[in-house]
Amino acid sequence: MNQRKKAVFNWSGGKDSALALYKVIQDNEYEVISLLTTINDDTQTSSIHSIPVELLKKQAESIGIPLYTVALSKNTKTYEEGMTEAVQYFKNKGAHHFIFGDIFLADVKSYRESKLNPIGIEVVEPLWGKSSPEIFEEFLKSGIKSKIIVTQADKLDQTFVGRDLDATLVKALPPNVDVCGENGEYHTFSYDGNIFKTKIDFKISDISKISYEFKMDTGEWKEFEYWQARLCVS
């Protein structure tokens, strides 16, 4: 029997991460030694989904894999600096594979490979190459439970925040929204089923509209508005 390759799973806390991890565990090719999540050092929440560290830890405990957090801040540490430190830490533990839950955004995959391959890390993408409807169908069959916690305000209004991902939700999504939210239309929090040994009890304390500025490929900065749930342990 071949020895499994040690790997680090880049964990967002959402549905794609949960499904990708489920597939990795099923395939049994990799030994996932840690989940890795980047967090905002000022807010102590995950960088994209804004999930509190306390809930990320509860996810990791329920799954049974340790959580490693990379704290980022404009004043202390950039994404590249934090990830370089993490890579060195895990290479010293024998892990040379980083697993992600991307589906079809080629520029994102290329970026990861351009940064990680030169420093001795192979990028693994368990969901890569399938269509969003195929992935969503796999998600429904997996039994994983996930709830929408962020929406891009011009694509999905605040009524979608707090809804579970199920067949009913799919029918309610506007035609210009990717069913998996792969273009950033929505983000989720996974809390029960399948990979989780115990349900994560949490609640949405409030929903607010926030805005972020992003630097586009053209070099210009563009502002996007989002409906964001504030999560807490219930």
N, C-alpha and C positions, 0 to 999 in steps of 0.2 A: 504494500500500500504506500503510495507516494505521500510524502509529508506536505501538509498544506502550507501555502505561502503566507507569511505574515503580512497583514494589511491594516491600514487605518481607514476608517469610514468617515467621510466628511458629512457631518450630520446637520441638517437644517432644522429638524424637528417636524417637518411637514410630510405630506403624503408620498412625494416622489422618493424622499430619503427612506421612508418606512418600507415602501414597496421594493426599492433597490436592495435594501438590507435583507429583506425577506428572501429575495432571489439568491443573494450571495450565500445566505445560510443554507438554503435548499441545495445549491450546487456543490457546496462543501469543498471548493477549490482553495478558498482563502480562510485563514484564521484571523478574524477581526480582533485585534488586540486593544483597540480603543475607538471610541467615537471622537471626532474633532469638530468643534464649533467655534467660529469667530464671534466675539461679543464686543459690544460697545462698552468700554471701560467706565464711561461716565454714567450710563444708565443701567449697566449690568443686565442687558438684554441682548439677544442674538442680533447680528448685524442687519439681516434682511427682514426676518419675520417678527422681530421685537418680542421674542419669547423670553420671559424672565429666567435667569440662571437657575433659580430654584426649581422651576418646572422642567428645564433641560436635564437637571440632575435626577429628577423623578423619572423621566423617560428612560435615562440610562440605567437607573436602578431596576426598573421594571423589565427592561430588555435583558439586563445581566451583563452589560459591557461597560467598562469604565469610560468616563467622559473627560476629555482634555480640552480646556478652553484656551483660546488665544485672545487676549484682551487688547483691543485696538483703540487708539485715540489719536486725534489730530496732533496732540502735543507730545505724545510719548512714542507711539509705535504705528508704522504703516502696515497695510495688509502684507506686502511683500516681506517686510522685516519679520513680522510675526510668523508667517508661514515658513520662512527660511529657518527660523529657530525651531519650529515644530518639526520640520523635515529632519534636521540634524538630531533632534531628540529621539525620533522614532527610528531613524537609520541606526542609531546606536543600540536600539532594541531589536534590530534585525528585520525591520519592516521596510520594504522597498516598493510597495504598491499603495496608492491612494485611490480610494473608491468614491465616485460621485454619482448623483442621481439625475444627470442631465438626460434629455430625450433627443432633441434634434438641433439645438442651437450650435451650429458648427463653429462660430467665432468664439463661443465660450469654451468649447472643448479644445480648440486650437490654442487659446490663451493658457489654459491649464497645462497643456503639453509643453508649450514654449517655456513656461516657468519651471515646471517640475522635471521634465526629461533631462535637461542639462545638469541637474544636480542629483541624478541617479534614482529618480522616482518614476515608476510607470503608472500612467493614468488608466483606471479601469472604469468602464461605464456599462453597468448591467442592463440599463434600459435603452441603450443607444440603438437607433435604427428603426424603431417601431413608430407607428403613427400615434398621435394623441388618443384617438378613439380606442386603439388596441390597448394602450397603456391603461386608460381609464377602465376598460373592461377587466383587465387583469387586477386592477386595484379593487374593483367591486367584488371580484371572486376571492380575493385574498382574505377578506373579513376584517381588514384594518379599518378602524374608525378615525376619521379626520374631520375637523371643523374649519370653515373659512374664518380667518382672523384679520386679513388685510385684503382690500380690493383697490384697484386703480380707479379713482373716482370717476373718470370720464368713460369707463367701460362698464363698471358695476356699481350700483348705488349701495348705500349703507344697509339696505334690507337683506343683502346677501351675507353680511358679516354675522357670524354665529350659526350659519346653516351647515348641516352635515353634508358631506359629499355622498350622494346616492343617485339612483336613477331618476328620481323626481327633480333633483337639482339640474341635471343635464338638460332636461326639457325646458327649464326656465332660463338657461343661459342665452344671451343674445347671439345671433349668428356670427358677429365679428369677434367673439371671445373664444380663444382656444379652450377646448374642453378640459385640458390639464392646466390651463393658466400658464403655459410655457413661455409666453411673451410677457409675463409679469402682471397679467390681469388680476390674479388673486394668489394669496399664499395661505397655508393651512397649518394647523397644529394637530398632530396625531396623538391619540390618547388611549386607545384600547384595541383589543383583538389581535390575533395572530402572534406577532413578535413580542407583544406585551404580556408579561405574566400576570400583572395586576392592572386594573384600570387606574388612570391618573385622574384624580378628582381636581377639577379646576372650574373657574367661572370667569365670565366676562364682566368686569366691573363697570366699564363704560366704553363708548365708541366715539372717537373724535376724528376730525379731518386734519391731516398734516400734509406738509409739502416738503419735497426734497429737490435739490438741484443736481443734475447729472451732466457730465461732460460727454457730448456726443462725438461720434467718429469724425465729424467735420471740425471739431475743436470748439464749437459753441456750447454754451451752457443752457440747458433747458429745464424748466421747473415742471414737476409732476405732482399731482395731488392724490392722496390716498385716504381711504377710510380705514382707521386702525383701531382694533380692539385692544383694550388693556386687560391682560390676563393676570389672574392671581390664583393661589391655591385655595380651594374651597374647604 
